[in-house]
Amino acid sequence: MSFANLNLMGRLVGDPEFKTGKENREFCTFSVAVNQQFGAQENTSFYNCTGNEAIARRVRNAGLCKGRMIHISGNLTLREYKTQGGETRMSADVGILDWHFVGGKPKGEEQQGQAPAKSGSTRPGKVNQEQYIGEDDDELPI
């Protein structure tokens, strides 16, 4: 048995879809757009990604959504299919082995996910005065 292992980094084209497969096991699917530059020309490739039950759980818990940049390690399968017009096309399908976020959250997500400021907190950029704890390590709180 052989595999075509793949590492790719790209953005989700849409929100992940969660489906139920054999034996009532949940899985997820989503598409990722990967931009590659060759000289002055930039090409975009699209990959259909599928994750098993454990991957689907991680995707759901992490709140993965459209536009997020992620890195995926997986197995690549190239599949031919025919369009309604009879043209033969190729689909790049990835079985996800692992994934993680890349970079920061998009601007809209950062503001939505911010926790409310705690009462008595200082303004951003302000340095609090040092506090003296004691001469002896025994006086340090544990």
C-alpha positions in Angstrom: 0.0 0.0 0.0 1.3 3.5 -0.8 0.3 7.0 0.1 0.9 10.4 -1.4 1.5 12.4 1.8 0.8 16.1 1.5 1.4 19.3 3.6 -0.7 22.3 2.5 -1.4 25.7 3.9 -4.5 27.6 2.7 -7.8 29.3 3.6 -11.1 27.6 4.1 -13.4 28.4 1.2 -16.5 27.8 3.3 -17.6 26.7 6.7 -17.0 23.0 7.5 -19.9 20.6 6.9 -20.5 17.9 9.5 -22.1 14.6 8.3 -22.9 11.2 9.7 -21.3 8.2 8.0 -21.2 4.5 8.5 -22.0 3.2 12.0 -23.3 6.7 12.9 -19.8 8.2 13.0 -19.5 11.9 12.4 -17.0 13.3 9.9 -16.4 16.7 8.4 -15.7 18.0 4.9 -14.4 21.4 3.7 -12.5 23.0 0.8 -9.2 24.8 1.1 -7.8 27.3 -1.4 -4.0 27.3 -1.7 -2.3 30.1 -3.6 1.0 29.4 -5.3 3.2 31.9 -7.1 5.3 31.0 -10.1 7.3 34.0 -11.1 4.8 36.8 -11.8 1.8 34.4 -12.1 -0.3 33.3 -9.2 -2.3 30.1 -9.3 -5.0 28.9 -6.9 -5.6 25.2 -6.3 -8.6 23.9 -4.4 -8.5 20.8 -2.2 -11.5 18.9 -0.9 -10.7 17.8 2.6 -12.3 15.1 4.7 -11.7 14.4 8.4 -12.7 11.4 10.5 -14.6 11.5 13.7 -11.6 12.7 15.8 -10.7 15.4 13.3 -14.4 16.5 13.1 -14.6 16.9 16.9 -11.4 19.0 16.9 -12.7 21.1 14.0 -16.1 21.7 15.7 -14.5 22.5 19.1 -12.0 24.9 17.6 -14.7 26.8 15.7 -13.0 26.5 12.4 -14.7 28.7 9.8 -14.6 30.2 6.4 -11.5 32.4 5.7 -9.3 30.9 8.4 -5.7 30.0 7.4 -4.8 26.4 8.4 -2.0 23.9 7.8 -3.1 20.4 6.9 -1.1 17.1 6.8 -2.9 14.4 4.9 -3.1 11.8 2.2 -3.7 13.0 -1.3 -6.0 11.2 -3.8 -6.5 12.5 -7.3 -9.8 11.5 -8.7 -11.1 11.9 -12.3 -14.7 12.8 -12.9 -16.9 13.9 -15.9 -18.9 17.1 -15.9 -22.4 17.2 -17.3 -20.9 18.5 -20.5 -18.8 15.3 -20.8 -15.5 17.0 -20.0 -13.0 15.1 -17.9 -11.8 16.9 -14.8 -9.6 16.1 -11.8 -10.4 16.5 -8.2 -7.8 16.7 -5.4 -9.1 15.0 -2.3 -7.2 15.1 1.0 -7.8 12.7 3.9 -6.8 14.8 6.9 -4.3 13.3 9.3 -3.7 16.4 11.3 -4.3 20.2 11.1 -3.6 23.4 13.0 -4.3 27.1 12.7 -1.7 29.4 11.0 -1.4 33.1 11.8 -3.8 35.2 13.9 -7.5 35.4 13.8 -9.1 37.4 11.0 -10.0 41.0 12.2 -13.7 40.3 12.6 -13.1 37.2 14.7 -10.6 39.0 17.0 -13.2 41.5 18.1 -16.0 38.9 18.5 -13.8 36.6 20.6 -12.4 39.3 23.0 -13.2 38.8 26.6 -14.8 41.8 28.4 -12.3 43.9 30.3 -12.0 43.0 34.0 -13.0 45.7 36.5 -9.9 47.4 37.8 -7.8 46.4 34.9 -5.2 48.8 33.5 -5.3 50.4 30.1 -3.3 48.7 27.3 0.3 49.8 27.3 0.4 51.0 30.9 3.1 49.4 33.1 2.1 48.6 36.6 4.5 49.6 39.4 6.7 46.7 40.7 5.6 45.2 44.0 8.1 44.2 46.6 7.5 40.6 47.7 10.2 40.0 50.4 13.9 39.3 51.0 13.4 35.6 51.6 12.1 33.0 49.1 10.1 31.5 52.0 7.8 34.6 51.9 6.8 34.0 48.2 3.2 32.8 47.8 2.9 29.2 46.5 
